Amino acid sequence: MTTKTKKKIEDLYSILSPGQYLIFISLCILLFYPPFFRGLFFQKELLITHILTFSLFTIWMITKFKSSTFQLIDSITDVLALGVLFMYGISIFYGVNTRLAIAEFLKYANYIAIFFMVKKFSMEYPQTKIRILNVLLLSGAVVAIIGVGSAIGTFSYKGAFVGGRINSTFQYPNALAAYLFALFILALGLLQTSKSDKEKYFYGSLANLYFFTYIPTFSRGMWLMSPIIYFIYLIVLPKGNKLKMLYYSIITALPALLLSILFIRGIASSSSFVQWLILIGSMGLTAVLIYGSGKLNLSFEKISYKKMMTAGIVLIVALATIGTIVLNTIQPLVLSNMDSQVDTSKILTREIQNVLKNKEYRLEVNAIIKNLQSKDYAGKIDIYSINDKGEAEALTTQNVIKSEKVILPFATLDTTQSIRVRFLNRYTETEAVFDEAAIYDATTGEKVKDLKLSYKFIPESIIGRINSITAGENSMEARFSFYKDAFKILKDYPLFGAGGGAWATLYFKYQSYMYWSTQAHNFFLQLLLEIGTIGMLIFLAFLGTIGYHLFKNIRKTEDSTLQTNFLSIAMGSLAILVHSVMDFDLSLGAMSILLWSLLAMLPQDKAFKGKKAFQPKLYSYVAVALTVIFTLGSFSLNMAQGFARDGVVAVNQSDGPAAISYFEKAKKFDPFSAAYPLDLATIYRMTEKNETFFAKIQELIEEASHLEPYSAKILEKSAELSFNTGDYLKGLDYLDQMTSVQPMNVDNYLYKSESYLKVINRMIEDQNYQELESIVRRVPNIKNQLEITAKNSLQPLKASSQLVQSSQKLGYVVEHQKNPEKLGRVNDVELYNRFQLDIDRNHIPDNSWVTNSEKGKAEIQQYKEYISFINGGADYGMLWVDNVTIQSNEKHVLEIEYTSTLKDENLDLYVYDYSSGKEQLIARLDNLKQSSEFTTQKFEFIAPDGMAGEKQRIGIVHRGNDHGVVNIRLMSLMRVVE
């Protein structure tokens, strides 16, 4: 048989029938494009992909009907994959969010459909496997090029380059890093097994491109994980391939690393042409090295392990030496605005970890200054204390206006965990050069730490990411909080989970403090929440059987090429899975499609043979029927999104009837989304105001709140619409439910408090005291829930001045609920402070604070019914009630209920206005009288003109030199309406 004939037989045209060939090409397209649509993270692109996948799978299955040997399910692995899908399917019926459960089910149906198609093609037609791998690699090459081009401004791809990090089409740098490293491993594997020079150039250049782009993702997690995955890969490779892999790793990754660093340095300064040349040079250098190794006829099999070990040790020593030199080659830090047209902040920060608390230090640094226009400063140095929560507190600052050796003393605090030093240049035509910076112990004069301000060979962006690995940043602490909260959810839904979208739906209810994250940042934990312990065991068994068959087949064959290819695919999959333990990579559809495609190409021994086991014809018909349903379902959901978009356009054009029509269709095509009923109810409310439409609105509200009972956003909107239709009690019920499902969000309590006040005012206007009484009985629950939440929160909550004011008015209502006359004056209440709210847990009532003169020692002590204000110092201190709103040109009465053992002349009360930015005294009550029992003093004043809201402040002065105590139970401020 001639070579031409062999090639023709191996050609896909000869292997596949025309129908199968078209299906295979369509499958390749399906595998190629997902990364380019925001990684398929969002429903808009996902639904279209679902339609394409299910349609292709249906056609493929129909073409197999006539085959007497075809079995879709032929291994334990297949059964387990379908088991995962089954768990997502049944979760639709019990999950906490039906719409998200459907979305997750469709996603996994998509992945498993692709898994079956890739598996069958690669098993039945082994020549297709390399084509599929090449498609995946080429897709990654385009992703990398888009990322590089976006970084240097050649392309304008939204979100592809943000904050100095390459995100490319994934719009998330950590997922991109995992994706690129997985493809790097794949390319390395194919490079090792390539037979032709063209293939080696192809795979070598791609491996270089992936690694080149991987560096400026600045993904610390992958930077830490990738060496571990790489060395596992090296260990498990066949003996004959270990040295080859090391060599190819060096000639692909080392040029990429060095030139990527050069690329990063030039992102802001070099032309795009130069930057492209750097990338091309990196890939070209790898190609040249591959060409050179071919010319030298390197035979890795003939090299002994002794020589290999020696070469490895020499390489490690050389790299360590080079790394040490690079990390220790520093230069003066130059921060310059000499060529700037506008003031631009040029900043460098350095963290110092090993410092003691309550200790005196000093910073010494040489400064060379250029200040042509005598600006306020040319350089500035700020020193901050960083506590265990990553919060910064200023210790000292110094403006540098001339060339000198700066000596800046500072002392750490009892909360100091580390020190942050910031060097700054801001003004045009100024420049600051800093050199030889060091921290010294102020007592002993001993040097504590040299500050490396500028590295000669490494871009500052890389140094910043390296330093942040050990700098105590909050990202890992936040992730651990996510994990802790996830296990709280799992405790309530242990066996079957809470359905697809469980984390996004429930995390607000279980969170330890207020954060926003629709992803748990751990794929396995998120899977556990969605399909429970049973589903997780099925998925782990799925991975386990793949691993078992991989091990079995590698041991069975002596073909090193086959072994290397299998191991490369497995290690690429492992890279994705390992990184997904600490991030949400697999929440991006493109990443999951890549993973399931790779897993499908690993060996899986057949366990079910013949018709008896599964009746192939029957389940082929069932599979087609189901995928048709999935196709139609995805199409329906996609149509709903389209109608909703048209509805929004109609609303913006004030076309009410058209908007109603579009949203009714959206609701019909997607009856599980809570947003569409609420949107429709909102439009009804805008266009019609009769009883019929009010009834429809209430039906739609009920439907929406039933569909998403854990969504604070849906419940808030439901409450708002209920108020608009006059169903006040139902609206308040929704608000009570809102704070129950999202207790850590302080803004919810503000909206709830203000809504209660509006309803109470309406009841008072209507003189509906019967309903008012039932509402007022619920008011104390707001404060109680807020206080319990504040106590349970890992981080202090922060009460806004509006929340404090609303809470005080509600307190006034509760206390005067039996007095209609006083209830009618609730809108005249500008302050009704019993000093009992302290949700930030700083032991000072919210919206209050204490200041002291140099010798003052004023402080607050809180008790159940009052606060004590004491001052053991020799001079005055003040208790401030901040952010008060006093109406201009209105008469007011200020009352204080207190006891005092101070001398009369040592206790005063002042009212200030800060509307103009300057302090203006507008009222005062001097010499509050001693009283051993709680007594009330009050005085009237008329507020001046021109005051702004929340710009008034009340101060109580304790003049010191007096060991007496002031106990304050109430301070109130009322408008007097004549």
N, C-alpha and C positions, 0 to 999 in steps of 0.2 A: 504494500500500500504506500503510495507516494505521500510526501509531506503535505502537499496541497490537499490531498484527499482527507488526511487526518484532521487538518485544520478545518476543512469544510464540515466534517462530522462533528467536531467540537463546537462549531459555531452555533449560537443559539437558534438561528433560523432552522438549522437541521434538527436540533434537539427538541425544540418546542413546536407544537402546532401553531398555526397562525393565531387562533383564539387564545391559547396559553401565552403566546409571545406578547400579544396586546395586553393581556392581564398582567404579565410580569412587568412590562414597561410602565403600566399604570401604577403598579405597586411601587416601583422605583421612584416615580414622581411623588407618590404619597409619602415615601420615606425621605425624600429630598427637601421638600418645601417647608415642613413644620417650623424649623427654627426661625424662619424669616418673618413670621407673623407673631411677634412678641412672645416667641417660645410657646405659643398656644396656651397662654395662661388664662386668657379671657374667653368668655362664653361666645362672643361674636365669631371668632375664628374657629373655636372648638366645634361649634355646631355644624359649620360648613364641612369641617374635616370628618365629623361623624357621618354626615350624609355620603361623602365620597367613599369612606372606608366601608360602610355597611353596603352601599351599592356595589362596590367592587367585590366584596366578599360574597354577596348574593349571586352575582354573575359567575364568579369562580366556582361556587358550589354547584350551580346549575350545570356547568360544563363537566362536572364530575359524576352526574347522575348515571351516565351510561357505563362508567368504569366499574368493572366487577371486582377490582382489587383495592379501590380507594377506601381508606378508613380515615375519617377526620380525627377520631379519638383512638389512639393506638398505644398510649402509654399512661403510666401512673401520673406522670408530669402533666399530661393533658387534663386528666380528671381533677387534679389539684388546682390547676389554673382556672378551670370552670367552677371549682368549689369557691374560689375567691370571688368570682363573678356572681355566683349564687348568693353568697353572703351579702353582697352589695344589693342584689335584687330584692331579697326579703327585707332588707333594712328600709326599703321604700314604705313598707306597711307599718313599721313601728318607729321609724326614725323621728328625731325631734324637728327635722325640717324636710318635709317631703320634696320640695323643689330641689334642694341641694342634694338630697339622696338620689333623686332621678339623675341629676347632672353627674354625680360620681359614678353611678351605675353605667351610664352611657360612656363615660370616659374609659372605664375598665372593659366594657364590651368592645370598645374601639381597640384598646391595646391588645386584647386577647384575640380579636379577629386578625390583627396584623401578625401576632405571634403565630397563629396557625398557618397563615399564608406564607410567611417567611420560612417557617419550619418545613412545610411541605415542599416548597420550591427547592430549598437547599438540600433536602434529603433525597427527593426524587430526581433532581437535576443538580448534582454537586457543582457543576460549572457556574450555576447562578449565584452561589455563595460569594465568590470573589466579586461578582458584579454588585451584589448588594452592599458588601463592605466598601467597595469603591464609591458607590452612591453616597453612603454615609460620610465617607472621608471627604468627598468633593463638597457636600453640603457644609461640612465643618470648615472647609477652606474658604468658602464664600462668606460664612459667618465671621471668620477671622479677618478677612480682607475688609469687610464692612466696618468692623470694629477699629481696625488700624486707620482706615480712611476717614472715619468719623472723628477720631482723635486729632487728626491733623487738618481737618476742615475740607477734605476733598468731597466727602459725602455729607448730606444733611439728613441723618436718620435719628428721629426723636428718641432720646434716652440712651443712645449708643455710647456716649462718652459724657460722663457726669462726675464732677468733683475730682477730676484728674484720674479717673479709673475707667477702663474700657469695659463696657457692658454689652456692646454690640447689639444684635437683634433680641437678645434675651432680656435686655433692660435690667439685668441684675448680675453684678460682677462675680459673685460667688458661684452661682449656677454656671456661668460661662466658664469659669476656671475648671470646675469639675468636668464639664463637657469637653473642653480642649485637652485636658490631661488624659481623659479616657481615649480620645482619638489619637493622642500622641502615642499611647501604649499600643493601640491597634496598628498605627503606621509603623512603629518599630518592629512589631511582629511580622508584618508583611514584608518589610525591608529585609529582615533576616532570611526569609524563605523565598525571596524573589530570585528568579533564574536569569532574567534579562537585565541588561544595563538600563534600558528605558524604564523598567519597573522600579529599579533601585533609585534612579534619579527622581521619579515620581513620588515614591513613598518617603524618601529621604527629605525632599524639599517640603512635602506636606508636614512631616514631623517637625522640621525646623520652624515652619510657619505657625503651627499650633503652639509650640513652646515660646516662640517670640511674642505671640499675642497673650499667652498665659501669664507672663510676668507682669505686664501693666494692668491686669485685673486687680492686683494687690490683695488677693484673697488669702488672708492669714491662715484660715482653716486648711485650704488646699496646700499652701506652702508647707504646713506642718505634716499633712497626711501623705503628700505625694512621695517623699523619700521612703516612707514606710512601705507604701504600695509597690514602689519601684523595686525595693530590695526583696520583697516577697516574690515578685515576678522573677527577679534574677535567681533566687534560690530554687524555684520550682521548674525553671527551664531545663531542658535536657542538657547534659554535660557539654556536648559539642557546640551548643549555642550560647553558653554563658559568656564566653570571651567575645563572640561575635556581637552579642547584644551590648556588652560594655563598649565596644569600639563604636558601634553605630550610635549609641547614646551620646558618646562624647562628640562625634562629628556632626550630630544634629543639634543637641541641646547646648553645647558650649558656645558655638558661634551665635546661636539664637540668644543666649543669656547675655553675652557681652554686647552684642549689637542692639539688643532690646534696651539695655541700660542707656546706651548712647541715644537711642530713639526717644526714650523717656526724657532725657535731658533736653532734647531739642523740640519737644512738643510745643512749647510756648514761644520758642525763639527761631527755630530753623524753618526754612520754606518747606512746603509740602513736597516739592520735587526732591529735595535733599532727603527728607524722611522716607519717601518711597525708595530712593536709592539705598538707604540703609537696610530696609526690608529685603530688597532684591539682592543686595550684597550678602546678607545673612543666608538666604536660601541658595545663592550662587556659590558661596564658600562651602556649604555642605555638599553641593553637587560636585564641586572640584575635588573635595576630599574623597568622595565616592569614586570619582574617575581615577584618582591617584591610587586608591586601594585596588582598583581593578587592574591598573597597569602594573602594579607591583605583584599581582597574583597572590595576594595574601591568602593563606590557607590556615584558618583558625583551628581546624581539626588537628593539625600537626604540631601545634604549640602545646607544650607540656603544662600541667597544672602548676608545677613549680615556677615556671616562667610567668604563667598567668598571675599567680599570687604575687610574685615579685613586681610585675608590672602594675598590679592593682595597688600595692603598697606605695610604690613610687608615685603613682598618680594621686593617691590620697594625700601623701605628704606634700606633693607639688601644689595641689589645690588648696590644702590647708595653709601652706606658706603664702601663696598668692592672696588668699582670703585675708590672712593676718595683715599682710602689707596693705591691701586695699582698705581694710577697716581701720587701720592706724595712720593712713596718709591723710592728714587734714590740712586745711588752709584757713586763712582769715575769712571770717564771715563778712560779706559785703552786702549791705542793704542800701539800695540807691534809688533815688527818684530824680537824678540829675537830668535825665532825658525825658521825664514825664511831663505832659501838658497839664495834668490835673493831679491833685493829691491822691496818692494810692498807698494803701497800707501794705508794707512789706514786712512780714512777720516770720520769726523762727522761734519755736519753743523747745525746751529741753526739760525732761523729767528727771528728778533725783530721788531714788527710792530709799536708800539707806540713811535716813535722817531720824533723829530722836525727837520725841515730843517735848515741848516746853524747854527748848534748847536754843542758845544764841549762836548764830553763825554769821558769816559775812561772805559776800560775793566780791571777788576781785576780777577785773577784766580791763584790758587795754582798749581804749577807744580812739580812733582817728576820725575826725569830724570835718565835713565840708558843709558850710552853711552860708551860701553866697548872699541870701537876702535877709539874714538875721531872723529866721523863723523861730517860733517858740522853742523848738528843739530840732536837732538833726537825728538824734537817736534817743530811744527811751527803753528803760529796763523795768519790767514789772515782775514781782515775785509773789506767787500764790501758794497758799496751803491747800492741799487736796485731801479731803477726808475719805473714809472708807466707802462712801457712796459716789465718789468721783466728783463731788461738789467742790468748787473753788472759792476760796476766801482770800482777799487781797491782804498781803503782809506789808509790802512796801513798794514804792515806785521812785524812779529818779529820771528826770529829763537830762540828757547829755547834750550840752550846747557847745562844748569845746573839746579839743583833743586832750586827753588826760588818762591817767590810770584811775578807773572808777572803783571806789571801795564802798560797798553798800551793805550795811549791817541789817540783820533781820532776826526775828525769834519765831520759832515754830509754836504751834498751839497744842492744847491737850487732845485735839481731834486730828492732828496732822498724821497722815499716812505717807505722803510724799510731797515733794516741792516741785512746782512748775516755774521755770524762769522763761520770761518772754522778752525777746529783743525785737524792737520795732523801729521802722523808719516810715514816715508818712508824707512829709511835705515835699512839694516840687523844689528842684534845685538844692536838694540836700542829700548827703550821703553819710552813712555811718559804717565804719569798718571795726569789727570787734575781734579781738584775738587774745589768746592765753587766758581763757576764763577758767576759774576754779572756785570751789566752795571750801571755806576754811572754818574750823572750830574757833569761835570767837574767844574762848577761854584759854585754850592751849596753843592756838596758832597752827595746829596741825592741819595739813591739807586733807579734806574729806573726799573730794571728787574733782577730777578734771572734766570740764565740759567740752566735748568735741562739737564745735559749732558748725563747721562746714567740711564735708568729705570731698576729697579731690576727684575721686573716681565714681562715687555712688550718688545718684540723684537723691535729693532730700525726701521726695515722695516715698522712695523705697525705705530709707532710714526711718521715716515716720511710721510706716507699717510694721517694720521689724521691732521698733521700740514699743509699739502699742500691743504687741503680743504679751509683754510682761508689765505693761504700764497700768494694769488694773482698770482697763476700760469696762464699760457697763454691759457690753454685748453678751459676754458669757454669763454674767450674773443674771441678765434678763432672760437668757435661754433657760437657765436653771429654774427660774421662777415659772416660765412656761411649763416646764416638765413637771414641776411640783403641782401646779394647778391642773395639769392634764390628768395626773393620778387621782386628784380629787373627783374629776369627772368619771374616770374609770371605776372608781369605787362605787358610784351609783349605777353604772351600766357595765358590769364586769363581763358577762358571758357573750352577749351579742352586740355590744357597743350601742351607740346612740344614732347610728346611721350615717350615711354620707354627709359631709359638711358639719359633723358633730362639733369639732373644735370651733369653727367660725361662728356657729350658732350659740354655743354654751359658754365660751371662755369668759365672757363678761361677768356671768353669774358666779363663777368660781375663782376669778382672778384674785391674787394676793395684794395687788395694788393697781392703780389705774395705768394701763398700757393699751396700745392698739396694735394688734397683730392677728390678721385673719389666718395665719399659718402657725402651727406649733413648732416650726423649725426642727422637726424630727419626723421623718417619714414613717418610721416604724411605730412611733408613739401615736401619730395621727391615724395610722391604719388601725391600731389597737382601739382607739376611741370610736372609730367608725364601724368596725365589724367585730369588735370584742376579742376576747381571748380565743374563742373558737376560730374566728376568721384569721387571727394572727398565726395560730398553730398551723392552719391550712397553708398560709403563705410561706411560713418557714419550712414546712414540709415540701412545698413546691421548690424552694431554693435548695433544700437539702437533697432532693432526688436529682436535681440537675448537677449538683456537686458530686453526688455519688456516681452518676453515669459518666461524668467528666473524668473522675479518678479511675474508674473501671476501664474506660476506653483508652486513656493515656497509657495505662499499664499494659493493656492488651496489644497495642501497636508499637512497633519499633521504628516507625516512620517519624523522624524528628521534625520534618516539615509539618506533618499533621499535628503532632504534639504541640509544636510552637504556635501554630494557628489557633488551636483550641485554647491554649493557655493565654494567648494575647486577647482573645475575645472574652475569656473569663476574667482576666485582670482589668480589662476596660469596664466590664460590668461591675466588678468589685469597687473600682474607683468611684463610680456613681453611687453605689449602695452605701459605701462607707461615709462619703461626704454627706449623704442624705440623712445620716444619723444626727447631724448638727445643723441641717438647713433644709429648705423646702424645695430642693432641686426637682423632685419628682412631682411637685404640684404643677410644674410646667409640662404641658402635654408633649412638647418636643423631646424633653429629657426622658419621659416615660416611654415614648415610642422608640427612642434609641435603645433604652435598656431592654425592653421586651423583644426588640429585634435581635439584639445581641444574644439574649438568653435562648431565643429560638434557634440560633445557629450552633448551639452547643449540642454535643451528642446526647441522644435520648433513646435508649433501647426500647423496642416494641414489647409490650406486655400482653396486648390483646390481638390475636390473629384470627382471621376468618370471620364469617358472618355470625356465628353462634354467640359471640361475646356481646356485640352491641347492635346487631342488625343494621349494618351501615346504611342501607337505603332509607330506613325509617328515620334514623336520627339526622340524615342528610336533609330530608324533607323538613324536619323540625327546625334544623339550623337555618334553612332558607326562610321558613315562615317567620322565625324570630327576628332575623336580620331585616326582613322586610318591615316588620313592626318597628324595629329600632330606627330604620331609615325614615319611615313616615313620622315617627315621634320626634326625631331630630329636626325633620323638615318643618313640623308643626311649631316647635319651639323657636326655630329660626324665623318663621313667618311672623310669630308673635313679636319678636324683637323688631322686625321691619315695620309692622303696623304701629308699634309704640313710637318708633322714631318719626314716622309720618304724623302721629298724633301730636308729638311735641312741636313739630313744624306748624301744624294747624293751630295749636294754642298760641304760639308766637305770632301768628297772623290773625289772632282774635277770631278764628273761625270755629265757634263752639260746636255746631252740629257735626262738622267734619271730624273734629277732635273726639267727640263722643263716639262716632262711628268707628274710628280707628282703634280706640282703646277697648271698645266692646269686642272688636275682632281679636285684638291682642289677648284679651281675657279668655276668649273662646278657644284660641289656639294654644294658650298656655294657662290652663285653669289652676295651676299649682303655685303661681307666683303671687305673692301678696301685694306687690307693687302695683299691678294693673288694676285691681279693684279700688285701691286707694286713689290712684290717678283718675280713674273714672268718677269716683265719688267727688273728687276735688273739682272736676270739670262740671259735673252736675250742680255743685254748689255755686260755681261761678256763673252758670248760665240760667239756672232755674231756681226759684225760691218758693215753690208751692208744696203742699203737704205730700203729694204723690212722690215728688222727687226727694223730699226729706226721708220718706220711708225707704226709698231705694238706696239713698246714701247710708242709712243706718244698716241696711242689709249688707251692703258692700263693706262697711266698716267691720261688721261682725265676721264676715267671710275672711277679710284680710288678717284680723287679729287671731283668727282660728288657724289660718295657714302658717303664720309665723309668730307664735305666742312668745318667743324668746328674743324678738327683735325690738330693742328700745326705740329705734327709729320708726318702725311701723306703729308701735304703741303710742308714741308721741303724736304722730300724724293722726292716728285714730282718735286720740283725745281732742285734738284741735278741731277735727271735723264734727265730733260729737258736741262740742261747745257751740259750734256754728249753727248746729241744728236744734239747739236748746236742750239737748240731753246732757245736762250738767253732771248728774251723778254718775252716769256711765263714763263720761269723760274723765272724772276723777278716779274711777275704778281703773281705767287704762293707765293713768299716771302712777297709781299705786303699784300696778303690775310692772310698769317701766322701771321704777327704782328697785323693784325686787329682782329683775333680770339683769340689771346693770347698776349694781349698788355703788361701785367705786367712782362713777362719773359725777362729780359735784355739780356739773351743769344741769343734770337731771333734777336735782333738788331745787335749784333755782327756778327752773321752769315749772316744777310742781308747786312750789311755794307761791309763785306769782299767779299761777292758775287758780289755786285755792282762794287767794285773795280776791281775784276777779269774780269767782263764783259767789263768794261770801258777800261781796259788794252788791252783786245782782240780787241775792236773797234779801239783803237789807232794803234795797230799793223797792222790791216787790212786797216787803213786809211778810215774807214767807218764813216765819220764825220756826215753824215745825221742821222744815227741811234744813234750815240753817243749823238747828240744834244737832241733827244727825251728822252734818258736815263737820261742825266744830269738834265733835267727839273724836273725829279721825285726825285732827290737826296734830296733837302731841306725837303721833306715830312718826311724823316726818322728822322731827328733831331726834326722837329715840333711834330711828333707823340710821340717821346720819351719824349719831354718836357711836353706835355699835360698829358701823362701817369704818369710821375713823380709828376706832380702837383695834380693829382687825387688820387694817391696812399696813403692809410692810413699810410703806412710805407715807409721810404725813400728807394729809389732804390740805387743800388751800381753799378757804372760803372767800369768795369775792365780797366786796362791800354790798353789792345788790342782794346776795344771798343772806348776809347778816341782817340787812334792813328788812327784807321780806320775813325772815324768821322772827324778828322783833315785833313786826306788825301782827303776825299770827299769834305770838305770845300775848299781845294786847287783846286780841279777839277772844282768846281762851279765858283770860282773866275777867273780861267784862261781858261774857256771853249772856248774862242774865239782865244786863242793863242796856236796853235798846238805844237810849240817848247816847251813851258812850260808844256803843258799837257804831252808831252813825258817824262818829268822828274818826274812824279808823284811817281815813285818807289824810287826816291832819297830823297823824303820828309821823314824826321825822326821826325820832329815836325813842326806843323803849328797851333799854339795855339792862338785863339782869346779870350780865357778865358770866354766863354759864356755858357758852358755846366755845369750845377750844378744839377744833378738829385737826389743827396742825400740831397739836400735842407739845406746844412749847411752854406750857404752864402759864400762859398769859391769854386772856380771852381774845377771841378773834376780833380783828379790826381794832385792837388795842396794842399799845406798846409803851415801854418805859424808857425815859432818858434821864441822865444824871449830869449834874455839873461835875467839875473836877473832883470835888470832895464829897459828892453825894453818893449814897448807897441805897437808893430806893429800889424796892422789889415788891412783887405781888405774890400772895399766897391764896390759893383757891380753896374754897369750902363749898359745901353742898348748896347753901342758900345765899352766900355772899362771897365777896373777895376782901382780903385784908391788904391794905396799902401801908407799908412800913418804910422807914428810912433811918438807918443807924449811922448815917454819915454826918459830917459837919456842915454840909451845904445842901441846897435844894435838889430834889428830884421830881419828875413829873410823870403822871399816868395820863396817856393820851387816848382819846377815843377818836379814831380817824375816819376820813371819808364820809363825813356827815353831809347831808344835803339840806341846806336851810334856804327857804324861799325868800327872794329879795322883796323888800318893801312890805313885809308882813310882820305882824306882831306875834311873838312867840313866848311861851312859858317854859322855862327850864327848871326841872325839879330834880333833887337828889335825895334819896332816902339812905340814911347813914347813921353810924355811931362814931364818936371820936373822943379819944382821950388826949388829943393834942391841945396845946394852947391855941386860943382862938386865932392869934396872929400868924400861926404856922400852917394854916390850911386855907387855901384860896381856890376859886374855880374861874377859869377864863374861857372865852369863846373866841376863836380866831378864824379869819378868812384868808385863803391863799390864792384867790382867783387871779390876782395880778402877778403871781409868782413871788410876791413879797408878803411877809407876815403883817396882818392888820388885825388889831384887837377890836372886836365889835361888841363885846359884853363881858362883864366880870362880876363875880360875887366874892368879896373879900371877907376874911375872918369868919369862916364857918364856925358856928358855936359848938362847944363841947357838948356831948350828950352820951350818957351811959346806955340809954335805950334808943332803938331805931326811931329816928325823927325825920321829918321832911322839911327841907328848905327849898324855896322857889323864888324866882324873880322873873320879871318880864323885860323884854327888850324888843325893839323894832330893827329888823335886819336892814342893812343899807342896800342901795341900788347896785346892780351890775355884778352880782355874785353868780359864779358858775356852780353847777351841781357837783356834789362830792368834793368840793374844795374847802369845806369847813372842818374844823377840828376843835374838840373840847379838851382842855387840859386841867387836871387837878394837881395842885402844887402842894407838896409836902416839903417844908423849908428846912428840915433837918434840925440837928442839935436838940432833938426832942424824941424821946423813946416811946412816945404815944403811938397808938394804932388807929387807923381809919378803916372801918368796915363799911363797905358799900353794897347795898342790896338792890338798888334800882337807880338808874338815871334816865329821865324821860325828857323829851323835847316835843312840844305840841304847838302847831299853828293855832292862833286865836282868831277865829272868824267872827267878826262883829255882827 
